[in-house]
Amino acid sequence: MAGKGKEKEPSFEEALKGLEDVVARLESGDAPLEESIRLFEEGMRHSETCRKRLDEADRKIEVLLRKPGGVSLDTEEEGDLLGKEE
């Protein structure tokens, strides 16, 4: 059985979709209080994942902007800097 620390973190898009789903459920007003609290906690986790992914992207953009001559869109170096989703 895999531990919680070994789970793959969701991509930005997955976390954003999860956050949108949580918001829709909370806005519906159909969830009982206990479920609403659980959904809120889940939404906060998705929000934190999105924030971390955006911060990572911001740092990578800063690196690209500071490079002399920048980096062209078709270089392998850009893929290395931006990472590849599996």
CORDAJO-V403907 format. One record per backbone hydrogen bond with DSSP energy under -1.0 kcal/mol. CO is the residue of the C=O (numbers start at 1). NH is the residue of the N-H. E is the energy in kcal/mol with one decimal. If there is no record, write none. Layout:
((CO & NH & E) (CO & NH & E))
//
This chain:
((3 & 6 & -1.5) (4 & 7 & -1.2) (11 & 15 & -2.6) (12 & 16 & -2.8) (13 & 17 & -2.3) (14 & 18 & -2.4) (15 & 19 & -2.5) (16 & 20 & -2.6) (17 & 21 & -2.4) (18 & 22 & -2.2) (19 & 23 & -2.6) (20 & 24 & -2.4) (21 & 25 & -2.2) (22 & 26 & -2.7) (23 & 27 & -2.9) (24 & 28 & -1.4) (32 & 36 & -2.7) (33 & 37 & -2.3) (34 & 38 & -2.1) (35 & 39 & -3.0) (36 & 40 & -2.5) (37 & 41 & -2.3) (38 & 42 & -2.3) (39 & 43 & -2.9) (40 & 44 & -2.2) (41 & 45 & -1.8) (42 & 46 & -2.3) (43 & 47 & -2.6) (44 & 48 & -2.3) (45 & 49 & -2.2) (46 & 50 & -2.4) (47 & 51 & -2.4) (48 & 52 & -2.6) (49 & 53 & -2.5) (50 & 54 & -2.5) (51 & 55 & -2.5) (52 & 56 & -2.4) (53 & 57 & -2.2) (54 & 58 & -2.5) (55 & 59 & -2.4) (56 & 60 & -2.2) (57 & 61 & -2.3) (58 & 62 & -2.2) (59 & 63 & -2.0) (60 & 64 & -2.3) (61 & 65 & -2.7) (62 & 66 & -1.6) (67 & 70 & -1.9) (72 & 75 & -1.3) (76 & 80 & -1.9) (77 & 81 & -2.3) (78 & 82 & -2.8) (79 & 83 & -1.5))
//
